[in-house]
Amino acid sequence: MIFISHRGNIDNIDKSRENTHDYIDEAIEQGYEVEIDIRSISGELWLGHDEPQYKVTHKWLEERKENLWIHCKNSD
């Protein structure tokens, strides 16, 4: 069975921490895979559900690729 955290949330919704690097890493450290929201804007990648909020690098994604379910929020 696979347990998937939604944007880093496990037990409850914490909108102030959703899709942040630390929150995602905490969920992974607890054994969860994590669904994240990614946007590509002018060649840069951003985490954020309704809007781009937290810049992310390809390296950061690559290091966690086995634990991420990526929801692409735009076609770029």
Gaussian input, Z-matrix of N, CA and C with variables (Angstrom, degrees):
# hf/3-21g

backbone

0 1
 N
 C     1     B1
 C     2     B2     1     A1
 N     3     B3     2     A2     1     D1
 C     4     B4     3     A3     2     D2
 C     5     B5     4     A4     3     D3
 N     6     B6     5     A5     4     D4
 C     7     B7     6     A6     5     D5
 C     8     B8     7     A7     6     D6
 N     9     B9     8     A8     7     D7
 C    10    B10     9     A9     8     D8
 C    11    B11    10    A10     9     D9
 N    12    B12    11    A11    10    D10
 C    13    B13    12    A12    11    D11
 C    14    B14    13    A13    12    D12
 N    15    B15    14    A14    13    D13
 C    16    B16    15    A15    14    D14
 C    17    B17    16    A16    15    D15
 N    18    B18    17    A17    16    D16
 C    19    B19    18    A18    17    D17
 C    20    B20    19    A19    18    D18
 N    21    B21    20    A20    19    D19
 C    22    B22    21    A21    20    D20
 C    23    B23    22    A22    21    D21
 N    24    B24    23    A23    22    D22
 C    25    B25    24    A24    23    D23
 C    26    B26    25    A25    24    D24
 N    27    B27    26    A26    25    D25
 C    28    B28    27    A27    26    D26
 C    29    B29    28    A28    27    D27
 N    30    B30    29    A29    28    D28
 C    31    B31    30    A30    29    D29
 C    32    B32    31    A31    30    D30
 N    33    B33    32    A32    31    D31
 C    34    B34    33    A33    32    D32
 C    35    B35    34    A34    33    D33
 N    36    B36    35    A35    34    D34
 C    37    B37    36    A36    35    D35
 C    38    B38    37    A37    36    D36
 N    39    B39    38    A38    37    D37
 C    40    B40    39    A39    38    D38
 C    41    B41    40    A40    39    D39
 N    42    B42    41    A41    40    D40
 C    43    B43    42    A42    41    D41
 C    44    B44    43    A43    42    D42
 N    45    B45    44    A44    43    D43
 C    46    B46    45    A45    44    D44
 C    47    B47    46    A46    45    D45
 N    48    B48    47    A47    46    D46
 C    49    B49    48    A48    47    D47
 C    50    B50    49    A49    48    D48
 N    51    B51    50    A50    49    D49
 C    52    B52    51    A51    50    D50
 C    53    B53    52    A52    51    D51
 N    54    B54    53    A53    52    D52
 C    55    B55    54    A54    53    D53
 C    56    B56    55    A55    54    D54
 N    57    B57    56    A56    55    D55
 C    58    B58    57    A57    56    D56
 C    59    B59    58    A58    57    D57
 N    60    B60    59    A59    58    D58
 C    61    B61    60    A60    59    D59
 C    62    B62    61    A61    60    D60
 N    63    B63    62    A62    61    D61
 C    64    B64    63    A63    62    D62
 C    65    B65    64    A64    63    D63
 N    66    B66    65    A65    64    D64
 C    67    B67    66    A66    65    D65
 C    68    B68    67    A67    66    D66
 N    69    B69    68    A68    67    D67
 C    70    B70    69    A69    68    D68
 C    71    B71    70    A70    69    D69
 N    72    B72    71    A71    70    D70
 C    73    B73    72    A72    71    D71
 C    74    B74    73    A73    72    D72
 N    75    B75    74    A74    73    D73
 C    76    B76    75    A75    74    D74
 C    77    B77    76    A76    75    D75
 N    78    B78    77    A77    76    D76
 C    79    B79    78    A78    77    D77
 C    80    B80    79    A79    78    D78
 N    81    B81    80    A80    79    D79
 C    82    B82    81    A81    80    D80
 C    83    B83    82    A82    81    D81
 N    84    B84    83    A83    82    D82
 C    85    B85    84    A84    83    D83
 C    86    B86    85    A85    84    D84
 N    87    B87    86    A86    85    D85
 C    88    B88    87    A87    86    D86
 C    89    B89    88    A88    87    D87
 N    90    B90    89    A89    88    D88
 C    91    B91    90    A90    89    D89
 C    92    B92    91    A91    90    D90
 N    93    B93    92    A92    91    D91
 C    94    B94    93    A93    92    D92
 C    95    B95    94    A94    93    D93
 N    96    B96    95    A95    94    D94
 C    97    B97    96    A96    95    D95
 C    98    B98    97    A97    96    D96
 N    99    B99    98    A98    97    D97
 C   100   B100    99    A99    98    D98
 C   101   B101   100   A100    99    D99
 N   102   B102   101   A101   100   D100
 C   103   B103   102   A102   101   D101
 C   104   B104   103   A103   102   D102
 N   105   B105   104   A104   103   D103
 C   106   B106   105   A105   104   D104
 C   107   B107   106   A106   105   D105
 N   108   B108   107   A107   106   D106
 C   109   B109   108   A108   107   D107
 C   110   B110   109   A109   108   D108
 N   111   B111   110   A110   109   D109
 C   112   B112   111   A111   110   D110
 C   113   B113   112   A112   111   D111
 N   114   B114   113   A113   112   D112
 C   115   B115   114   A114   113   D113
 C   116   B116   115   A115   114   D114
 N   117   B117   116   A116   115   D115
 C   118   B118   117   A117   116   D116
 C   119   B119   118   A118   117   D117
 N   120   B120   119   A119   118   D118
 C   121   B121   120   A120   119   D119
 C   122   B122   121   A121   120   D120
 N   123   B123   122   A122   121   D121
 C   124   B124   123   A123   122   D122
 C   125   B125   124   A124   123   D123
 N   126   B126   125   A125   124   D124
 C   127   B127   126   A126   125   D125
 C   128   B128   127   A127   126   D126
 N   129   B129   128   A128   127   D127
 C   130   B130   129   A129   128   D128
 C   131   B131   130   A130   129   D129
 N   132   B132   131   A131   130   D130
 C   133   B133   132   A132   131   D131
 C   134   B134   133   A133   132   D132
 N   135   B135   134   A134   133   D133
 C   136   B136   135   A135   134   D134
 C   137   B137   136   A136   135   D135
 N   138   B138   137   A137   136   D136
 C   139   B139   138   A138   137   D137
 C   140   B140   139   A139   138   D138
 N   141   B141   140   A140   139   D139
 C   142   B142   141   A141   140   D140
 C   143   B143   142   A142   141   D141
 N   144   B144   143   A143   142   D142
 C   145   B145   144   A144   143   D143
 C   146   B146   145   A145   144   D144
 N   147   B147   146   A146   145   D145
 C   148   B148   147   A147   146   D146
 C   149   B149   148   A148   147   D147
 N   150   B150   149   A149   148   D148
 C   151   B151   150   A150   149   D149
 C   152   B152   151   A151   150   D150
 N   153   B153   152   A152   151   D151
 C   154   B154   153   A153   152   D152
 C   155   B155   154   A154   153   D153
 N   156   B156   155   A155   154   D154
 C   157   B157   156   A156   155   D155
 C   158   B158   157   A157   156   D156
 N   159   B159   158   A158   157   D157
 C   160   B160   159   A159   158   D158
 C   161   B161   160   A160   159   D159
 N   162   B162   161   A161   160   D160
 C   163   B163   162   A162   161   D161
 C   164   B164   163   A163   162   D162
 N   165   B165   164   A164   163   D163
 C   166   B166   165   A165   164   D164
 C   167   B167   166   A166   165   D165
 N   168   B168   167   A167   166   D166
 C   169   B169   168   A168   167   D167
 C   170   B170   169   A169   168   D168
 N   171   B171   170   A170   169   D169
 C   172   B172   171   A171   170   D170
 C   173   B173   172   A172   171   D171
 N   174   B174   173   A173   172   D172
 C   175   B175   174   A174   173   D173
 C   176   B176   175   A175   174   D174
 N   177   B177   176   A176   175   D175
 C   178   B178   177   A177   176   D176
 C   179   B179   178   A178   177   D177
 N   180   B180   179   A179   178   D178
 C   181   B181   180   A180   179   D179
 C   182   B182   181   A181   180   D180
 N   183   B183   182   A182   181   D181
 C   184   B184   183   A183   182   D182
 C   185   B185   184   A184   183   D183
 N   186   B186   185   A185   184   D184
 C   187   B187   186   A186   185   D185
 C   188   B188   187   A187   186   D186
 N   189   B189   188   A188   187   D187
 C   190   B190   189   A189   188   D188
 C   191   B191   190   A190   189   D189
 N   192   B192   191   A191   190   D190
 C   193   B193   192   A192   191   D191
 C   194   B194   193   A193   192   D192
 N   195   B195   194   A194   193   D193
 C   196   B196   195   A195   194   D194
 C   197   B197   196   A196   195   D195
 N   198   B198   197   A197   196   D196
 C   199   B199   198   A198   197   D197
 C   200   B200   199   A199   198   D198
 N   201   B201   200   A200   199   D199
 C   202   B202   201   A201   200   D200
 C   203   B203   202   A202   201   D201
 N   204   B204   203   A203   202   D202
 C   205   B205   204   A204   203   D203
 C   206   B206   205   A205   204   D204
 N   207   B207   206   A206   205   D205
 C   208   B208   207   A207   206   D206
 C   209   B209   208   A208   207   D207
 N   210   B210   209   A209   208   D208
 C   211   B211   210   A210   209   D209
 C   212   B212   211   A211   210   D210
 N   213   B213   212   A212   211   D211
 C   214   B214   213   A213   212   D212
 C   215   B215   214   A214   213   D213
 N   216   B216   215   A215   214   D214
 C   217   B217   216   A216   215   D215
 C   218   B218   217   A217   216   D216
 N   219   B219   218   A218   217   D217
 C   220   B220   219   A219   218   D218
 C   221   B221   220   A220   219   D219
 N   222   B222   221   A221   220   D220
 C   223   B223   222   A222   221   D221
 C   224   B224   223   A223   222   D222
 N   225   B225   224   A224   223   D223
 C   226   B226   225   A225   224   D224
 C   227   B227   226   A226   225   D225

   B1=1.4473
   B2=1.5270
   B3=1.3179
   B4=1.4621
   B5=1.5285
   B6=1.3201
   B7=1.4543
   B8=1.5242
   B9=1.3307
   B10=1.4619
   B11=1.5271
   B12=1.3099
   B13=1.4569
   B14=1.5309
   B15=1.3065
   B16=1.4634
   B17=1.5203
   B18=1.3391
   B19=1.4761
   B20=1.5286
   B21=1.3259
   B22=1.4599
   B23=1.5164
   B24=1.3353
   B25=1.4679
   B26=1.5300
   B27=1.3253
   B28=1.4634
   B29=1.5219
   B30=1.3177
   B31=1.4677
   B32=1.5195
   B33=1.3081
   B34=1.4575
   B35=1.5208
   B36=1.2956
   B37=1.4636
   B38=1.5255
   B39=1.3116
   B40=1.4572
   B41=1.5272
   B42=1.3273
   B43=1.4706
   B44=1.5280
   B45=1.3143
   B46=1.4654
   B47=1.5236
   B48=1.3401
   B49=1.4749
   B50=1.5195
   B51=1.3411
   B52=1.4638
   B53=1.5224
   B54=1.3380
   B55=1.4635
   B56=1.5257
   B57=1.3385
   B58=1.4633
   B59=1.5214
   B60=1.3047
   B61=1.4625
   B62=1.5256
   B63=1.3290
   B64=1.4683
   B65=1.5241
   B66=1.3148
   B67=1.4780
   B68=1.5298
   B69=1.3207
   B70=1.4647
   B71=1.5225
   B72=1.3296
   B73=1.4618
   B74=1.5253
   B75=1.3243
   B76=1.4678
   B77=1.5235
   B78=1.3149
   B79=1.4681
   B80=1.5262
   B81=1.3242
   B82=1.4664
   B83=1.5251
   B84=1.3240
   B85=1.4667
   B86=1.5250
   B87=1.3290
   B88=1.4693
   B89=1.5258
   B90=1.3302
   B91=1.4533
   B92=1.5205
   B93=1.3162
   B94=1.4588
   B95=1.5171
   B96=1.3200
   B97=1.4451
   B98=1.5290
   B99=1.3204
   B100=1.4648
   B101=1.5233
   B102=1.3325
   B103=1.4641
   B104=1.5149
   B105=1.3504
   B106=1.4604
   B107=1.5220
   B108=1.3094
   B109=1.4595
   B110=1.5205
   B111=1.3303
   B112=1.4714
   B113=1.5224
   B114=1.3175
   B115=1.4622
   B116=1.5272
   B117=1.3104
   B118=1.4555
   B119=1.5297
   B120=1.3245
   B121=1.4575
   B122=1.5286
   B123=1.3218
   B124=1.4701
   B125=1.5251
   B126=1.3262
   B127=1.4532
   B128=1.5122
   B129=1.3285
   B130=1.4633
   B131=1.5220
   B132=1.3352
   B133=1.4617
   B134=1.5167
   B135=1.3313
   B136=1.4603
   B137=1.5222
   B138=1.3245
   B139=1.4550
   B140=1.5205
   B141=1.3245
   B142=1.4602
   B143=1.5157
   B144=1.3162
   B145=1.4603
   B146=1.5314
   B147=1.3243
   B148=1.4648
   B149=1.5223
   B150=1.3127
   B151=1.4620
   B152=1.5246
   B153=1.3221
   B154=1.4619
   B155=1.5252
   B156=1.3336
   B157=1.4625
   B158=1.5191
   B159=1.3313
   B160=1.4588
   B161=1.5221
   B162=1.3193
   B163=1.4610
   B164=1.5244
   B165=1.3204
   B166=1.4603
   B167=1.5251
   B168=1.3171
   B169=1.4613
   B170=1.5250
   B171=1.3262
   B172=1.4630
   B173=1.5293
   B174=1.3289
   B175=1.4735
   B176=1.5237
   B177=1.3331
   B178=1.4622
   B179=1.5272
   B180=1.3263
   B181=1.4637
   B182=1.5269
   B183=1.3170
   B184=1.4652
   B185=1.5337
   B186=1.3228
   B187=1.4672
   B188=1.5251
   B189=1.3254
   B190=1.4665
   B191=1.5266
   B192=1.3069
   B193=1.4624
   B194=1.5213
   B195=1.2997
   B196=1.4671
   B197=1.5273
   B198=1.3304
   B199=1.4640
   B200=1.5205
   B201=1.3364
   B202=1.4657
   B203=1.5215
   B204=1.3116
   B205=1.4679
   B206=1.5198
   B207=1.3140
   B208=1.4547
   B209=1.5221
   B210=1.3231
   B211=1.4535
   B212=1.5233
   B213=1.3313
   B214=1.4644
   B215=1.5190
   B216=1.3121
   B217=1.4610
   B218=1.5181
   B219=1.3506
   B220=1.4550
   B221=1.5291
   B222=1.3034
   B223=1.4673
   B224=1.5226
   B225=1.3211
   B226=1.4680
   B227=1.4970
   A1=108.76
   A2=115.60
   A3=121.86
   A4=108.66
   A5=115.89
   A6=120.93
   A7=107.63
   A8=115.46
   A9=120.83
   A10=109.65
   A11=114.42
   A12=121.78
   A13=108.00
   A14=116.03
   A15=121.21
   A16=109.15
   A17=115.61
   A18=122.89
   A19=113.00
   A20=117.15
   A21=121.58
   A22=112.98
   A23=116.68
   A24=120.61
   A25=110.30
   A26=115.70
   A27=120.86
   A28=110.51
   A29=116.49
   A30=120.23
   A31=113.64
   A32=116.99
   A33=120.96
   A34=108.95
   A35=116.69
   A36=121.46
   A37=109.19
   A38=115.41
   A39=121.30
   A40=107.15
   A41=115.81
   A42=121.52
   A43=112.36
   A44=117.46
   A45=119.88
   A46=112.23
   A47=117.83
   A48=121.10
   A49=113.78
   A50=117.73
   A51=120.64
   A52=111.41
   A53=115.28
   A54=122.45
   A55=113.84
   A56=118.74
   A57=119.71
   A58=108.65
   A59=115.23
   A60=120.76
   A61=111.84
   A62=116.98
   A63=121.18
   A64=112.16
   A65=116.53
   A66=121.12
   A67=110.42
   A68=116.16
   A69=121.06
   A70=109.86
   A71=116.86
   A72=120.36
   A73=112.13
   A74=117.39
   A75=120.31
   A76=110.79
   A77=117.30
   A78=120.74
   A79=110.69
   A80=117.25
   A81=120.86
   A82=110.22
   A83=116.94
   A84=121.43
   A85=112.03
   A86=116.83
   A87=121.10
   A88=112.18
   A89=117.03
   A90=120.87
   A91=115.83
   A92=117.16
   A93=121.20
   A94=111.55
   A95=116.46
   A96=121.40
   A97=104.52
   A98=117.28
   A99=119.42
   A100=110.61
   A101=115.66
   A102=121.97
   A103=106.19
   A104=115.35
   A105=120.17
   A106=109.59
   A107=115.83
   A108=123.05
   A109=108.60
   A110=116.03
   A111=121.79
   A112=110.33
   A113=115.13
   A114=122.06
   A115=107.80
   A116=115.43
   A117=121.45
   A118=107.45
   A119=115.27
   A120=120.53
   A121=108.28
   A122=115.97
   A123=121.95
   A124=111.88
   A125=116.11
   A126=120.75
   A127=115.65
   A128=117.34
   A129=121.53
   A130=108.99
   A131=115.52
   A132=120.64
   A133=110.24
   A134=114.51
   A135=121.27
   A136=110.25
   A137=116.47
   A138=122.81
   A139=107.75
   A140=116.90
   A141=120.62
   A142=110.92
   A143=116.80
   A144=120.63
   A145=112.46
   A146=117.59
   A147=121.10
   A148=112.99
   A149=116.63
   A150=121.70
   A151=108.34
   A152=117.95
   A153=119.38
   A154=109.84
   A155=115.87
   A156=119.01
   A157=113.78
   A158=117.43
   A159=121.29
   A160=109.57
   A161=116.15
   A162=120.79
   A163=109.37
   A164=115.55
   A165=121.19
   A166=108.15
   A167=116.23
   A168=120.09
   A169=110.68
   A170=114.60
   A171=119.19
   A172=109.70
   A173=116.45
   A174=120.58
   A175=111.03
   A176=116.79
   A177=120.65
   A178=109.92
   A179=117.06
   A180=120.98
   A181=111.35
   A182=116.57
   A183=121.71
   A184=111.09
   A185=116.81
   A186=120.82
   A187=112.64
   A188=117.97
   A189=122.54
   A190=112.95
   A191=117.37
   A192=121.95
   A193=114.14
   A194=119.01
   A195=121.47
   A196=111.84
   A197=117.01
   A198=121.40
   A199=113.96
   A200=117.78
   A201=120.11
   A202=112.29
   A203=114.69
   A204=124.32
   A205=103.69
   A206=117.02
   A207=120.55
   A208=111.29
   A209=115.47
   A210=123.53
   A211=106.48
   A212=116.44
   A213=121.33
   A214=109.01
   A215=116.26
   A216=120.72
   A217=113.50
   A218=117.70
   A219=120.17
   A220=108.57
   A221=116.69
   A222=120.09
   A223=113.35
   A224=118.31
   A225=120.64
   A226=109.99
   D1=139.81
   D2=177.78
   D3=-108.01
   D4=128.95
   D5=174.46
   D6=-102.33
   D7=125.80
   D8=-176.26
   D9=-117.91
   D10=122.47
   D11=175.51
   D12=-82.16
   D13=142.29
   D14=179.49
   D15=-97.97
   D16=105.27
   D17=-179.81
   D18=62.17
   D19=19.41
   D20=-178.74
   D21=103.72
   D22=-17.32
   D23=179.50
   D24=-70.11
   D25=137.07
   D26=177.98
   D27=-120.07
   D28=-62.39
   D29=-176.67
   D30=-96.09
   D31=-27.34
   D32=-179.83
   D33=-154.10
   D34=173.99
   D35=-179.72
   D36=-91.73
   D37=126.20
   D38=175.30
   D39=-123.78
   D40=87.27
   D41=-175.49
   D42=-57.70
   D43=-28.42
   D44=-178.81
   D45=-72.90
   D46=-16.02
   D47=-178.22
   D48=-117.44
   D49=-11.03
   D50=-178.43
   D51=-53.03
   D52=139.06
   D53=175.70
   D54=63.12
   D55=15.38
   D56=174.93
   D57=-88.61
   D58=152.27
   D59=-178.86
   D60=-54.16
   D61=-50.08
   D62=-176.32
   D63=-63.56
   D64=-42.03
   D65=-178.21
   D66=-64.94
   D67=-41.83
   D68=177.87
   D69=-63.47
   D70=-45.60
   D71=179.21
   D72=-62.81
   D73=-37.80
   D74=177.63
   D75=-61.33
   D76=-42.80
   D77=179.19
   D78=-64.67
   D79=-42.71
   D80=178.38
   D81=-62.00
   D82=-43.45
   D83=179.35
   D84=-61.21
   D85=-26.64
   D86=178.28
   D87=-87.77
   D88=4.50
   D89=175.10
   D90=97.02
   D91=7.45
   D92=-179.98
   D93=-91.21
   D94=152.31
   D95=161.60
   D96=-90.51
   D97=159.47
   D98=-172.30
   D99=-132.48
   D100=128.48
   D101=171.52
   D102=-85.19
   D103=126.04
   D104=179.42
   D105=-125.03
   D106=159.94
   D107=177.85
   D108=-107.52
   D109=123.65
   D110=-178.32
   D111=-121.35
   D112=140.04
   D113=172.83
   D114=-126.51
   D115=145.11
   D116=173.18
   D117=-109.99
   D118=122.23
   D119=-179.50
   D120=-133.71
   D121=117.45
   D122=179.66
   D123=51.29
   D124=40.81
   D125=176.97
   D126=82.07
   D127=0.26
   D128=178.59
   D129=-108.93
   D130=148.28
   D131=179.35
   D132=-102.55
   D133=140.24
   D134=-177.27
   D135=-133.34
   D136=139.05
   D137=169.77
   D138=-88.77
   D139=145.12
   D140=176.59
   D141=153.83
   D142=135.35
   D143=-176.91
   D144=-77.24
   D145=-57.58
   D146=-176.42
   D147=-94.26
   D148=-18.57
   D149=-178.14
   D150=-159.04
   D151=159.99
   D152=176.28
   D153=-68.41
   D154=126.03
   D155=-176.78
   D156=-123.43
   D157=-42.19
   D158=-171.49
   D159=-128.16
   D160=116.94
   D161=179.75
   D162=-65.06
   D163=140.80
   D164=-179.88
   D165=-136.07
   D166=148.91
   D167=-179.60
   D168=-102.05
   D169=160.40
   D170=174.57
   D171=-61.00
   D172=-36.80
   D173=179.16
   D174=-60.72
   D175=-44.35
   D176=179.94
   D177=-60.23
   D178=-44.17
   D179=178.49
   D180=-64.73
   D181=-44.09
   D182=-179.07
   D183=-60.16
   D184=-40.48
   D185=-179.09
   D186=-66.47
   D187=-20.25
   D188=-176.54
   D189=-116.86
   D190=7.14
   D191=-170.03
   D192=-55.24
   D193=-29.11
   D194=-179.68
   D195=-73.18
   D196=-14.65
   D197=-175.21
   D198=-116.83
   D199=6.24
   D200=-175.25
   D201=-113.22
   D202=141.30
   D203=168.44
   D204=-114.10
   D205=113.65
   D206=-170.95
   D207=-101.47
   D208=121.67
   D209=175.33
   D210=-98.79
   D211=108.07
   D212=178.87
   D213=-78.16
   D214=120.98
   D215=-174.70
   D216=-89.28
   D217=-11.82
   D218=173.85
   D219=-144.86
   D220=169.30
   D221=-173.14
   D222=-85.39
   D223=-8.81
   D224=178.08
   D225=-70.79

